[in-house]
Amino acid sequence: AAKAAAKGGGGPRGSAGRAAGRKDDDSPEMVLGRNPVVECLRAGVPASALYVALGAENDERLTESVKMAADAGISILEVPRGDLDRLSANGLHQGVALQVPPYRYAHPDDLLAEVRNTPEPALLVALDNITDPRNLGAVIRSVAAFGGHGVLIPQRRSASVSAVAWRTSAG
Protein backbone atom coordinates (compact mmCIF):
# COMPACT_ATOMS: atom_id res chain seq x y z
CA ALA A 1 0.00 0.00 0.00
CA ALA A 2 1.14 3.51 -0.70
CA LYS A 3 2.38 5.56 2.24
CA ALA A 4 1.81 9.27 2.73
CA ALA A 5 4.64 11.55 3.71
CA ALA A 6 4.28 15.11 4.92
CA LYS A 7 6.63 17.20 2.83
CA GLY A 8 9.13 19.19 4.80
CA GLY A 9 8.11 17.69 8.14
CA GLY A 10 10.62 17.25 10.89
CA GLY A 11 10.73 14.78 13.69
CA PRO A 12 11.36 11.09 14.09
CA ARG A 13 10.57 8.42 11.53
CA GLY A 14 6.87 7.80 11.17
CA SER A 15 5.71 11.03 12.76
CA ALA A 16 4.38 14.12 11.12
CA GLY A 17 5.23 17.69 11.78
CA ARG A 18 1.73 19.04 12.37
CA ALA A 19 0.96 22.23 10.51
CA ALA A 20 -1.88 24.72 10.48
CA GLY A 21 -5.03 23.12 9.16
CA ARG A 22 -4.09 19.65 10.38
CA LYS A 23 -5.54 18.01 13.45
CA ASP A 24 -3.31 18.88 16.39
CA ASP A 25 -4.39 16.17 18.78
CA ASP A 26 -3.84 12.45 18.69
CA SER A 27 -7.51 11.57 19.08
CA PRO A 28 -8.80 8.68 16.98
CA GLU A 29 -11.32 9.14 14.19
CA MET A 30 -14.32 7.08 13.16
CA VAL A 31 -15.16 5.42 9.85
CA LEU A 32 -18.93 5.07 9.74
CA GLY A 33 -21.25 2.79 7.77
CA ARG A 34 -21.28 -0.86 6.77
CA ASN A 35 -19.60 -0.61 3.36
CA PRO A 36 -16.86 1.83 4.44
CA VAL A 37 -16.07 -0.24 7.55
CA VAL A 38 -15.88 -3.58 5.74
CA GLU A 39 -13.77 -2.06 2.94
CA CYS A 40 -11.35 -0.52 5.46
CA LEU A 41 -11.00 -3.87 7.22
CA ARG A 42 -10.46 -5.68 3.90
CA ALA A 43 -7.76 -3.15 2.99
CA GLY A 44 -5.98 -3.60 6.31
CA VAL A 45 -6.55 -0.06 7.55
CA PRO A 46 -5.15 0.09 11.09
CA ALA A 47 -7.97 0.13 13.60
CA SER A 48 -8.28 0.00 17.36
CA ALA A 49 -11.97 -0.81 17.85
CA LEU A 50 -15.10 -1.89 16.01
CA TYR A 51 -18.32 -0.48 17.49
CA VAL A 52 -21.56 -2.35 16.79
CA ALA A 53 -24.92 -0.98 17.92
CA LEU A 54 -26.94 -3.25 20.17
CA GLY A 55 -29.73 -4.78 18.13
CA ALA A 56 -28.15 -3.83 14.80
CA GLU A 57 -29.63 -5.81 11.93
CA ASN A 58 -27.15 -8.49 10.96
CA ASP A 59 -26.14 -8.84 7.32
CA GLU A 60 -23.12 -10.26 5.47
CA ARG A 61 -21.16 -6.99 5.72
CA LEU A 62 -21.61 -6.78 9.49
CA THR A 63 -20.76 -10.48 9.90
CA GLU A 64 -17.64 -10.08 7.76
CA SER A 65 -16.61 -6.92 9.65
CA VAL A 66 -16.91 -8.64 13.03
CA LYS A 67 -15.00 -11.72 11.79
CA MET A 68 -12.18 -9.66 10.25
CA ALA A 69 -11.91 -7.47 13.36
CA ALA A 70 -11.76 -10.54 15.59
CA ASP A 71 -9.13 -12.19 13.35
CA ALA A 72 -7.04 -8.98 13.44
CA GLY A 73 -7.25 -8.67 17.23
CA ILE A 74 -9.32 -5.47 17.04
CA SER A 75 -11.59 -4.86 20.04
CA ILE A 76 -15.27 -5.37 19.27
CA LEU A 77 -17.64 -3.33 21.41
CA GLU A 78 -21.42 -3.59 21.49
CA VAL A 79 -22.78 -0.18 22.39
CA PRO A 80 -26.20 1.47 22.58
CA ARG A 81 -27.24 3.07 19.29
CA GLY A 82 -27.24 6.47 21.03
CA ASP A 83 -23.48 6.13 21.62
CA LEU A 84 -22.92 5.71 17.88
CA ASP A 85 -25.26 8.64 17.21
CA ARG A 86 -23.01 10.81 19.40
CA LEU A 87 -19.86 9.56 17.62
CA SER A 88 -21.23 10.53 14.21
CA ALA A 89 -22.05 14.08 13.23
CA ASN A 90 -24.96 13.09 11.00
CA GLY A 91 -26.16 9.84 12.60
CA LEU A 92 -25.54 7.88 9.37
CA HIS A 93 -23.54 5.04 10.90
CA GLN A 94 -25.81 2.10 9.96
CA GLY A 95 -25.11 0.55 13.35
CA VAL A 96 -21.35 0.17 12.89
CA ALA A 97 -18.24 2.31 13.27
CA LEU A 98 -14.52 1.60 13.05
CA GLN A 99 -12.13 3.57 15.25
CA VAL A 100 -8.87 4.41 13.45
CA PRO A 101 -5.84 5.98 15.08
CA PRO A 102 -4.43 9.27 13.81
CA TYR A 103 -2.27 8.70 10.73
CA ARG A 104 1.48 8.73 11.30
CA TYR A 105 3.19 10.31 8.33
CA ALA A 106 6.56 9.09 7.13
CA HIS A 107 9.28 11.67 6.69
CA PRO A 108 10.00 12.22 2.96
CA ASP A 109 13.65 11.25 3.47
CA ASP A 110 12.59 7.92 4.97
CA LEU A 111 10.22 7.30 2.08
CA LEU A 112 12.97 8.03 -0.45
CA ALA A 113 15.41 5.75 1.38
CA GLU A 114 12.81 2.97 1.35
CA VAL A 115 12.19 3.18 -2.41
CA ARG A 116 15.92 3.21 -3.17
CA ASN A 117 16.05 -0.32 -1.77
CA THR A 118 13.34 -1.71 -4.05
CA PRO A 119 14.28 -3.64 -7.20
CA GLU A 120 11.50 -2.08 -9.33
CA PRO A 121 11.50 1.56 -10.42
CA ALA A 122 10.08 3.86 -7.77
CA LEU A 123 6.67 5.40 -8.21
CA LEU A 124 6.07 8.39 -5.95
CA VAL A 125 3.30 10.91 -6.51
CA ALA A 126 3.66 14.48 -5.26
CA LEU A 127 0.45 16.44 -4.68
CA ASP A 128 -0.21 20.12 -4.18
CA ASN A 129 -3.41 21.86 -3.12
CA ILE A 130 -5.52 18.71 -2.74
CA THR A 131 -7.82 20.00 -0.02
CA ASP A 132 -10.66 17.46 -0.19
CA PRO A 133 -9.87 14.30 1.82
CA ARG A 134 -12.00 12.23 -0.59
CA ASN A 135 -9.79 13.31 -3.48
CA LEU A 136 -6.68 12.52 -1.44
CA GLY A 137 -8.07 9.06 -0.65
CA ALA A 138 -8.87 8.44 -4.32
CA VAL A 139 -5.31 9.38 -5.34
CA ILE A 140 -3.84 7.11 -2.65
CA ARG A 141 -6.07 4.25 -3.85
CA SER A 142 -4.94 4.80 -7.45
CA VAL A 143 -1.25 5.00 -6.51
CA ALA A 144 -1.59 1.72 -4.57
CA ALA A 145 -3.41 0.08 -7.51
CA PHE A 146 -0.51 0.97 -9.81
CA GLY A 147 2.05 -0.44 -7.37
CA GLY A 148 3.16 2.97 -6.18
CA HIS A 149 5.37 3.41 -3.17
CA GLY A 150 4.05 6.63 -1.73
CA VAL A 151 2.30 9.96 -1.96
CA LEU A 152 3.93 13.23 -0.91
CA ILE A 153 1.64 15.92 0.42
CA PRO A 154 2.52 19.39 1.72
CA GLN A 155 2.05 20.26 5.37
CA ARG A 156 -0.04 23.31 4.53
CA ARG A 157 -3.01 23.82 2.22
CA SER A 158 -3.57 20.10 1.84
CA ALA A 159 -6.04 17.52 3.05
CA SER A 160 -4.63 15.20 5.68
CA VAL A 161 -5.03 11.45 5.94
CA SER A 162 -8.23 11.29 7.98
CA ALA A 163 -11.03 8.79 8.43
CA VAL A 164 -12.64 10.22 5.28
CA ALA A 165 -9.44 9.67 3.27
CA TRP A 166 -9.04 6.15 4.72
CA ARG A 167 -12.60 5.29 3.76
CA THR A 168 -12.13 6.56 0.20
CA SER A 169 -8.72 4.94 -0.27
CA ALA A 170 -10.07 1.58 0.90
CA GLY A 171 -13.14 1.70 -1.36
FIFIMAR-885373 format. One record per atom (N, C-alpha, C, O): residue in three letters; x, y, z. Coordinates in steps of 0.2 Angstrom, whole numbers, plus 5000, padded with zeros to 4 digits. Example, Ala and Ser with C-alpha at 12.3 -4.5 7.8 and 13.67 -1.06 7.14 Angstrom:
2
ALA506649725039 ALA506249785039 ALA506649845039 ALA507149835042 SER506449895035 SER506849955036 SER506450005039 SER506750065040 
# end
This chain:
171
ALA500449945000 ALA500050005000 ALA500450065000 ALA501050065003 ALA500250114997 ALA500650184997 ALA500650215003 ALA500150215007 LYS501150245005 LYS501250285011 LYS501150355010 LYS501350375004 ALA500950395014 ALA500950465014 ALA501550495018 ALA501650475024 ALA501850545015 ALA502350585019 ALA502250655019 ALA502050685013 ALA502250685024 ALA502150765025 ALA502850795022 ALA503350785025 LYS502750835017 LYS503350865014 LYS503650915019 LYS503250955022 GLY504250915020 GLY504650965024 GLY504550955031 GLY504650995035 GLY504250905034 GLY504150885041 GLY504750865044 GLY505150835041 GLY504750885051 GLY505350865054 GLY505150815059 GLY504650785058 GLY505550795063 GLY505450745068 GLY505650675067 GLY505950665061 PRO505550625071 PRO505750555070 PRO505350525065 PRO504850545063 ARG505650465063 ARG505350425058 ARG504650405060 ARG504450395065 GLY504150415055 GLY503450395056 GLY503050445059 GLY502450435060 SER503350505061 SER502950555064 SER502850615059 SER503250625055 ALA502350655060 ALA502250715056 ALA502350775059 ALA502150785065 GLY502650825056 GLY502650885059 GLY501950915058 GLY501750925052 ARG501550935063 ARG500950955062 ARG500951035060 ARG501351065063 ALA500551045055 ALA500551115053 ALA499851145053 ALA499351105055 ALA499751205052 ALA499151245052 ALA498651205048 ALA498851185042 GLY498051195050 GLY497551165046 GLY497551085047 GLY497051055045 ARG497951055050 ARG498050985052 ARG497750975059 ARG497851025063 LYS497550925060 LYS497250905067 LYS497850905072 LYS498350875071 ASP497850945077 ASP498350945082 ASP498450895087 ASP498950885090 ASP497850865089 ASP497850815094 ASP497950745091 ASP497950735085 ASP498050695096 ASP498150625093 ASP497450585095 ASP497550525096 SER496950615094 SER496250585095 SER496150545089 SER496250565084 PRO495850485090 PRO495650435085 PRO495050465081 PRO494750515083 GLU494950445075 GLU494350465071 GLU493950405070 GLU494150345071 MET493350415067 MET492850355066 MET492750355058 MET492550405055 VAL492750295056 VAL492450275049 VAL491750245051 VAL491750195054 LEU491250275047 LEU490550255049 LEU490250225043 LEU490350245037 GLY489850175044 GLY489450145039 GLY489650075037 GLY490250065038 ARG489250035035 ARG489449965034 ARG489949955028 ARG490449915029 ASN489749985022 ASN490249975017 ASN490950005018 ASN491449975017 PRO490950065021 PRO491650095022 PRO492050055027 PRO492650045027 VAL491650035033 VAL492049995038 VAL492249925035 VAL492849915036 VAL491849895031 VAL492149825029 VAL492649835024 VAL493149795023 GLU492649885020 GLU493149905015 GLU493849925018 GLU494349905016 CYS493749965023 CYS494349975027 CYS494649915030 CYS495349905030 LEU494249875033 LEU494549815036 LEU494849765031 LEU495349735032 ARG494549765025 ARG494849725019 ARG495449745017 ARG495949715015 ALA495549815017 ALA496149845015 ALA496749845020 ALA497249875019 GLY496549825026 GLY497049825032 GLY497149895035 GLY497749905037 VAL496749935034 VAL496750005038 VAL496849985045 VAL496449955048 PRO497350025048 PRO497450005055 PRO496850035059 PRO496650085058 ALA496649995064 ALA496050015068 ALA496149985075 ALA496549945076 SER495850025080 SER495950005087 SER495249975090 SER495249945095 ALA494649995087 ALA494049965089 ALA493549965084 ALA493550005080 LEU493049915084 LEU492449915080 LEU491949915085 LEU491849875089 TYR491449965083 TYR490849985087 TYR490249955084 TYR490149975078 VAL489849915087 VAL489249885084 VAL488649905089 VAL488749895095 ALA488149935086 ALA487549955090 ALA487249895092 ALA487149845088 LEU486949895098 LEU486549845101 LEU485949835097 LEU485649885095 GLY485749775095 GLY485149765091 GLY485249785083 GLY484749785080 ALA485849795081 ALA485949815074 ALA485749755070 ALA485949695071 GLU485449765064 GLU485249715060 GLU485849685057 GLU486249715054 ASN485849615057 ASN486449585055 ASN486449565047 ASN485849545045 ASP486949585044 ASP486949565037 ASP487649535035 ASP488149535040 GLU487849525029 GLU488449495027 GLU489049545029 GLU489649525030 ARG488949605027 ARG489449655029 ARG489649665036 ARG490249665038 LEU489149665040 LEU489249665047 LEU489549605050 LEU490049605054 THR489349545048 THR489649485050 THR490349475047 THR490849455051 GLU490549505041 GLU491249505039 GLU491649555043 GLU492249535044 SER491349605044 SER491749655048 SER491949635055 SER492549635057 VAL491449605058 VAL491549575065 VAL492149515065 VAL492549515069 LYS492049475060 LYS492549415059 LYS493249445058 LYS493749425061 MET493349495053 MET493949525051 MET494249555057 MET494849555059 ALA493849595061 ALA494049635067 ALA494349585072 ALA494849595075 ALA493949525073 ALA494149475078 ALA494849445076 ALA495249435080 ASP494849425069 ASP495449395067 ASP496049445067 ASP496649415068 ALA495949505067 ALA496549555067 ALA496649575074 ALA497149615075 GLY496349555079 GLY496449575086 GLY496149645088 GLY496349675093 ILE495649665084 ILE495349735085 ILE494849725090 ILE494449675090 SER494749765095 SER494249765100 SER493549775097 SER493449815093 ILE493049735099 ILE492449735096 ILE491949755102 ILE491949715107 LEU491649815102 LEU491249835107 LEU490549845105 LEU490349875100 GLU490049815109 GLU489349825107 GLU489149885112 GLU489249885118 VAL488849935108 VAL488649995112 VAL487950015110 VAL487649995105 PRO487650055115 PRO486950075113 PRO486950125107 PRO487450155105 ARG486450115103 ARG486450155096 ARG486550235098 ARG486850265094 GLY486350255103 GLY486450325105 GLY487150345106 GLY487350405104 ASP487550295108 ASP488350315108 ASP488550325101 ASP489050365100 LEU488350285096 LEU488550295089 LEU488350355086 LEU488650385083 ASP487750375088 ASP487450435086 ASP487850495088 ASP487950545084 ARG488150495094 ARG488550545097 ARG489250545094 ARG489550595093 LEU489450485091 LEU490150485088 LEU490050505081 LEU490650525078 SER489550505078 SER489450535071 SER489050595071 SER488550605075 ALA489350645067 ALA489050705066 ALA488350705063 ALA487850745065 ASN488250665059 ASN487550655055 ASN487150595057 ASN486550595054 GLY487350555061 GLY486950495063 GLY486950445058 GLY486550395058 LEU487350445052 LEU487250395047 LEU487850345048 LEU488250335044 HIS487750305053 HIS488250255054 HIS488050185053 HIS488450145052 GLN487450175052 GLN487150105050 GLN487250055055 GLN487349995054 GLY487350075061 GLY487450035067 GLY488250005068 GLY488349965071 VAL488650035064 VAL489350015064 VAL489850075063 VAL489750115059 ALA490450065067 ALA490950125066 ALA491650085068 ALA491650045072 LEU492150115064 LEU492750085065 LEU493250145068 LEU493250195064 GLN493550135073 GLN493950185076 GLN494650175073 GLN494950125074 VAL494950225070 VAL495650225067 VAL496050275071 VAL495850335072 PRO496650255072 PRO497150305075 PRO497350365071 PRO497250355065 PRO497550415073 PRO497850465069 PRO498350445065 PRO498850405067 TYR498450465058 TYR498950435054 TYR499650465056 TYR499650525057 ARG500050425055 ARG500750445057 ARG501150445050 ARG501250395046 TYR501350505048 TYR501650525042 TYR502350505042 TYR502750505047 ALA502650475036 ALA503350455036 ALA503650525034 ALA503350565031 HIS504250535036 HIS504650585033 HIS504850575026 HIS505050515024 PRO504850625022 PRO505050615015 PRO505750585014 PRO505850545009 ASP506250595018 ASP506850565017 ASP506850495019 ASP507150455015 ASP506450475023 ASP506350405025 ASP505950365019 ASP506150305017 LEU505550395016 LEU505150365010 LEU505650365005 LEU505650305001 LEU506050415003 LEU506550404998 LEU507050354999 LEU507250314994 ALA507250345005 ALA507750295007 ALA507450225006 ALA507750175004 GLU506850215008 GLU506450155007 GLU506350134999 GLU506450074998 VAL506250184995 VAL506150164988 VAL506850154984 VAL506850114979 ARG507350174987 ARG508050164984 ARG508150094985 ARG508550064981 ASN507950054990 ASN508049984991 ASN507649944988 ASN507649884989 THR507149964983 THR506749914980 THR507049904973 THR507249944970 PRO506949844971 PRO507149824964 PRO506849854958 PRO507149864953 GLU506149874959 GLU505849904953 GLU505849974954 GLU506050004959 PRO505750004948 PRO505750084948 PRO505350114953 PRO504750084954 ALA505550164956 ALA505050194961 ALA504550234958 ALA504550264953 LEU503950234961 LEU503350274959 LEU503150314965 LEU502850284970 LEU503350374965 LEU503050424970 LEU502650474967 LEU502850504961 VAL502150494970 VAL501650554967 VAL501750604972 VAL501550604978 ALA501850664970 ALA501850724974 ALA501250764972 ALA501050784966 LEU500950784977 LEU500250824977 LEU500350894979 LEU500750914984 ASP499950944977 ASP499951014979 ASP499251034979 ASP498851024974 ASN499051064984 ASN498351094984 ASN497751044984 ASN497251064981 ILE497850984986 ILE497250944986 ILE496950954993 ILE497250924998 THR496450984993 THR496151005000 THR495550965002 THR495350965008 ASP495250924997 ASP494750874999 ASP494950805001 ASP495350774997 PRO494850785007 PRO495150715009 PRO494850665005 PRO495250615004 ARG494250665002 ARG494050614997 ARG494450614991 ARG494650554988 ASN494750674988 ASN495150674983 ASN495850644984 ASN496150604981 LEU496050654990 LEU496750634993 LEU496650554993 LEU497150514991 GLY496150534996 GLY496050454997 GLY495950424990 GLY496250364989 ALA495650454985 ALA495650424978 ALA496350424975 ALA496450374972 VAL496750474976 VAL497350474973 VAL497850414977 VAL498150384973 ILE497750414983 ILE498150364987 ILE497950294984 ILE498350244983 ARG497250284983 ARG497050214981 ARG497250204974 ARG497450144972 SER497350254970 SER497550244963 SER498350234963 SER498550184959 VAL498750264967 VAL499450254967 VAL499550184970 VAL499950144967 ALA499150154975 ALA499250094977 ALA499050044972 ALA499449994971 ALA498550054968 ALA498350004962 ALA498850004957 ALA498949944954 PHE499250054956 PHE499750054951 PHE500450034954 PHE500950034951 GLY500450004960 GLY501049984963 GLY501550034966 GLY502150024966 GLY501250094967 GLY501650154969 GLY501850144976 GLY501650104980 HIS502450184978 HIS502750174984 HIS502550224989 HIS502550214995 GLY502250284987 GLY502050334991 GLY501750394988 GLY501850404982 VAL501450434992 VAL501150504990 VAL501450554995 VAL501450555001 LEU501750604992 LEU502050664995 LEU501450724995 LEU501250744990 ILE501350745002 ILE500850805002 ILE501150855006 ILE501550845011 PRO501050915005 PRO501350975009 PRO500950975015 PRO500450955017 GLN501351005020 GLN501051015027 GLN500551065027 GLN500051065031 ARG500551115023 ARG500051175023 ARG499651165016 ARG499851145011 ARG498951195017 ARG498551195011 ARG498451125008 ARG498451125002 SER498351075012 SER498251005009 SER497850975014 SER497850985020 ALA497450925011 ALA497050885015 ALA497550835019 ALA498050825016 SER497350815025 SER497750765028 SER497450695028 SER496850685026 VAL497750645030 VAL497550575030 VAL497050575036 VAL497350565042 SER496450575035 SER495950565040 SER495450505039 SER495650475034 ALA494950495043 ALA494550445042 ALA494150445035 ALA494050395032 VAL494050505033 VAL493750515026 VAL494250495021 VAL493950455016 ALA494850515021 ALA495350485016 ALA495450415017 ALA495450385012 TRP495450385023 TRP495550315024 TRP494950275020 TRP495050225016 ARG494350305022 ARG493750265019 ARG493750275011 ARG493650225008 THR493950325008 THR493950335001 THR494550294998 THR494450254993 SER495150295001 SER495650254999 SER495550174999 SER495850134995 ALA495150155004 ALA495050085005 ALA494450065000 ALA494450004998 GLY494050104997 GLY493450094993 GLY493650064986 GLY493250054982 
# end
